[in-house]
Each structure stands twice: as structure tokens, then as C-alpha cells.
Amino acid sequence: MNQSKLKIQPQPSPEKLAQQFYLVGTVDVDAVETLETLYVLPPRCSVELDFSQVDRVNSMGLAQLLKLFELWQNHNNRISVTNTNRMIGILFKMTGLTRFLADEQADSTAAVAAPPVSAPAQHNQAILDAANPVTSESLQIKPQPSTTSLNQQFIFNGMIDVNAVELLETLYVIPENCSVTLNFALVQRVNSMGLAQLLKLFQHWQERNVSISVTNTNRMIGILFKMTGLTRFLADEQTPAPATATASAPVANIVQPRQKAPLEIAVPPPALRRIHDAHSTVDIQAHSDKLSLWVSAQSSQQMNGWYFFNTYLQRHLGREIHLELSHGAMTEQRKKIEENDIVFTKPFEATRLMLEHHYKPLLRPIDQADEVTLLVRSEDKRQHLKDYIGGKIVTAAQDNFVYLLGRFLLEESESSLAHMEHVFSGHDIKALQMLLKGSADILFMLSDTYKGLSGLTRKMLREIDQSETAFAFHMFSVAPHCAGLGDALSEVLLDMNQDSQGRQVLADLGIPGWIKPTHDECEMLAMLFNRYAPVNP
């Protein structure tokens, strides 16, 4: 794992009641005794912990920090944490450690701050702002004055994501038979986890005969509401707004809905054996045959990176792995994707493997979502979407999230484009060629693929629209007969940022790291897949 044992370096301070420490290394199970040396700090002092040289904090390390912070809080110590990296900042926020942190910060650009326990959870965002200044604000809910308790109005402000779960739960107490209006004018984004939480909330309100209205959604949120069917919970009459999500039906005639299949994530592991290496002991599958890895690259710029990744993975798993790399026209296609042991592929493909072949989802890229860009030829004189009525749209495949999102994006802009002719080329390169040769008028392309095109090719194209949904993502998963390999594979991927070679491979791929998809995120993808993906003959 190439992790360094935690060291604590005290820093000089002019005041006895102002303690400062540098933490160096990894905060994990081996850090228990080291952290215990901080239990003896005097009461009512201020403590600043500098995390600039901390590589990683795992679950055991978080548990030890929780005990330490609770002790310091009981002693009325004022706690500050500075210079956390992004992942540590996220872990602090997710586990609630931010609630122990002081309001005032010595260094406003890097310090992590949080209010007392009784303060609203949204103020804890300071820790993520320190780790990643571009992170969107966490959700705030502001009740609005109303003449009656049966007419509730709220303004939502910020981002609706995993961090909004607890705040949204406060709305479950709204009385039966009342009306609720949610104003989304200040909501920046709703991702898959946020949509899952809204779905649960709307279902709860529907059971209690609560009339629901949502006003002032931006275009992307309105599209996601329609795609996921959240509009079915909304009242017929909506407060007028330019982009309000209404109770209208999903975009018609995209594909025929399929039979809903249950999402199964847990798969009983096969017989296991122990493999020992220089770093750790892991459980892997009992046979020693060569593993097969299928990768659907996100862009052409990743191609070399995936070969380096495969070499890295073989060395750390101690298994020979055959890589089948797919992107555009580059694909070996020697076996079907469901015949592979390990798969990294597109959202709908990954979901199909989970639902139909019982693959186990493992990890997805951090802060990377599949988006669509709508393209036309640069010399095309048509300037308005309505000018393309009766034309032809080309994209790689129909059973693809990019196609679904492109349809919603296009038809949301111009409803008369709902009856365009659609052609499926088989892969992105052929679709691009068809557009450039004039065989199609509009191209739906994965945004990462478009960004990876050469400058010369991009000069021949013109963007007419692009999505920003943060909803779906490529994902690693393993076949059911390799379920025992999943933990070992996840461990290797999650630790890639801990050694120089792993960091270089991630840089070659353009991926900051990996994170586990939540069950709700997988459920939302499964719902879309069941609703829109065509049934294979």
C-alpha cells in the first residue's frame, strides 16, 4: 500500500493555550497510539491540526479522530483543521467530524471550519470549500411565510446531492392533505443521489395526500425530473416560471419501456483462497486462470493510459489480465462484454450487466459524469434548432445514456424535433464520419469523446447544446463468478493515489481517483434503464 505511519510534529506557539501540530503520514489503525498522545492537552485551549502532509484517512482513522474530537469537545477545547486534501475533506463532512470544528479560522484559504453541534448542517460546507474551492454549496432550505399551515412554501438554495439527505428528511413531517411548493430558483444542480432522495420524499408526500409543486427549475434539472419520472408526483397547476418542472409526461417515443427488473448488488462469493504479497493479504478467486478486463474508454486520450493501468493492476493483484479496449473504432470484440471477469463501461451497459448478468458494481471515477454534446457541421448555415426539423440525427447506439440524454436535451429545446429520424452507427467514429460527410444533420456524442478529438476535427464541428446533469457515470464491476475478487480490486484502485506509479496512471487516464457508487445511485440508473433502454431480442 506504500503508506507511511502517522507522525505528529508539535509547532512552537507563544501561548500555552494555543496548540499547533503537523500530522504527517496516514491516519489508520496504526495511528491509534500516536493520536492517544494528544489526549493530554489542557482543557479550554485551542488546537490546530495541519493535514497538509496527511496522505490518507481510512475508516479506522476516522473513528480515532472522532474519539479524540469528542474528548476535546468535553474539555471545551477549540478545534481547527487546516489543509485537508479533497478526499479527507469529503470524509470529514460525510462522517460528521465537521461538527466539532471551530467557527473562526486562522487561515481563511485553507482552514476547515464547522459550527457547534446544534447549528444547521449546511454550515459544515467550509471543510469542502477548503479542500476544493469550486465545490457547489450544500443545500439550504428556507421556509417562507404562509397564511395557513396547509400551504407550505420553501426556497431551496445550493446543491441537492448526498449531503442533502439529512436536510431533506426534515420535510417528512409536513402534515397530511396540505400543499407544498418548492422553489428551485437558487438550486445549482441535482445529481443522481439528490434525485433518489427527492423521489423518496415525493413518494412519502403522495402517500399522505400532499399536493406538490416545483417552480423555477433550471433547464438541466427540469430535464432530469422528466427523465426520472419525478414529474408524475407534481400537481397539474404550477406557479408560472420559465423553466418549471411540471407534471408533463416523459419525452415520448424515445424507446419502449422494458420490464422492470430488480437491482441485485450483493452476490454470494465463490470458494476463496489466500494470496500473500509484500503489502497485504487479500482474498481472490480460487482458480489461477488469466483474468479478462473489458474497458470502454471515456475518450481517445485515455487509450495508452489503460494499457499502463492493466500492467499496474496485474502487478498489484498478482494475476495475468488480458485487456480488451473499446473506444470508437478501436475494439477487439473477440468476446461479448458479459463474458469478461472485470468490466469498466458506460452507465447503461454497466446497469444491464448488473440487472441481467448479476455483475457486482465496485467503483466509479470521482467527479466525472457522462454528459452529451450536440454537434453540427461548422459550415452548416442553419442557426436555430427549428431549422433542423425533418433532418437526421446520428449517434453510436440506442441503448446508451448519451442517446437518451441527447433526446431529452434536443426535444426540451424544440418540441417539434421529437419526430426526427435517428440513425445508430455502432460507434462514435463512424457517427462522426456520417455527420461530416453530410449523411446526418446532428450528432449526439459523449462530451469526453468530443473533448478528446483533434483540434482539426473540432474546427469542422459546432456545438449547439451540451448537458450538465452529473447523473450517470462509467463504472467498474465484476462478474458473479469473480465476486471474491471485488474487494481486492477495490482496494487496489482506492489506493492508487498512495503511490507514485498509481498517481501517474490516474494522470494518464485523466481520472482523479475512484469512489464507491451508492445503492441509491445504482437504483436511479436501474430505474432509467428499465424505463428507456430497449429490450434485447
Secondary structure as GFF3:
##gff-version 3
##sequence-region A 1 537
A	DSSP	beta_strand	7	11	.	.	.	ID=ss1
A	DSSP	beta_strand	18	27	.	.	.	ID=ss2
A	DSSP	three_ten_helix	29	31	.	.	.	ID=ss3
A	DSSP	alpha_helix	32	36	.	.	.	ID=ss4
A	DSSP	three_ten_helix	37	40	.	.	.	ID=ss5
A	DSSP	beta_strand	46	57	.	.	.	ID=ss6
A	DSSP	alpha_helix	59	74	.	.	.	ID=ss7
A	DSSP	beta_strand	78	82	.	.	.	ID=ss8
A	DSSP	alpha_helix	86	95	.	.	.	ID=ss9
A	DSSP	three_ten_helix	97	100	.	.	.	ID=ss10
A	DSSP	beta_strand	111	112	.	.	.	ID=ss11
A	DSSP	three_ten_helix	121	125	.	.	.	ID=ss12
A	DSSP	alpha_helix	126	131	.	.	.	ID=ss13
A	DSSP	beta_strand	140	144	.	.	.	ID=ss14
A	DSSP	beta_strand	151	160	.	.	.	ID=ss15
A	DSSP	three_ten_helix	162	164	.	.	.	ID=ss16
A	DSSP	alpha_helix	165	169	.	.	.	ID=ss17
A	DSSP	three_ten_helix	170	173	.	.	.	ID=ss18
A	DSSP	beta_strand	179	190	.	.	.	ID=ss19
A	DSSP	alpha_helix	192	207	.	.	.	ID=ss20
A	DSSP	beta_strand	211	215	.	.	.	ID=ss21
A	DSSP	alpha_helix	219	228	.	.	.	ID=ss22
A	DSSP	three_ten_helix	230	233	.	.	.	ID=ss23
A	DSSP	beta_strand	272	276	.	.	.	ID=ss24
A	DSSP	beta_strand	281	285	.	.	.	ID=ss25
A	DSSP	beta_strand	291	296	.	.	.	ID=ss26
A	DSSP	three_ten_helix	300	302	.	.	.	ID=ss27
A	DSSP	alpha_helix	303	317	.	.	.	ID=ss28
A	DSSP	beta_strand	321	326	.	.	.	ID=ss29
A	DSSP	three_ten_helix	337	339	.	.	.	ID=ss30
A	DSSP	beta_strand	342	345	.	.	.	ID=ss31
A	DSSP	alpha_helix	347	357	.	.	.	ID=ss32
A	DSSP	beta_strand	360	365	.	.	.	ID=ss33
A	DSSP	beta_strand	372	377	.	.	.	ID=ss34
A	DSSP	three_ten_helix	385	388	.	.	.	ID=ss35
A	DSSP	beta_strand	392	395	.	.	.	ID=ss36
A	DSSP	alpha_helix	401	413	.	.	.	ID=ss37
A	DSSP	three_ten_helix	415	419	.	.	.	ID=ss38
A	DSSP	beta_strand	421	424	.	.	.	ID=ss39
A	DSSP	alpha_helix	428	436	.	.	.	ID=ss40
A	DSSP	beta_strand	442	446	.	.	.	ID=ss41
A	DSSP	alpha_helix	447	451	.	.	.	ID=ss42
A	DSSP	alpha_helix	455	459	.	.	.	ID=ss43
A	DSSP	beta_strand	461	466	.	.	.	ID=ss44
A	DSSP	beta_strand	475	478	.	.	.	ID=ss45
A	DSSP	three_ten_helix	480	485	.	.	.	ID=ss46
A	DSSP	alpha_helix	486	494	.	.	.	ID=ss47
A	DSSP	three_ten_helix	496	498	.	.	.	ID=ss48
A	DSSP	alpha_helix	500	509	.	.	.	ID=ss49
A	DSSP	beta_strand	514	515	.	.	.	ID=ss50
A	DSSP	alpha_helix	519	532	.	.	.	ID=ss51
###
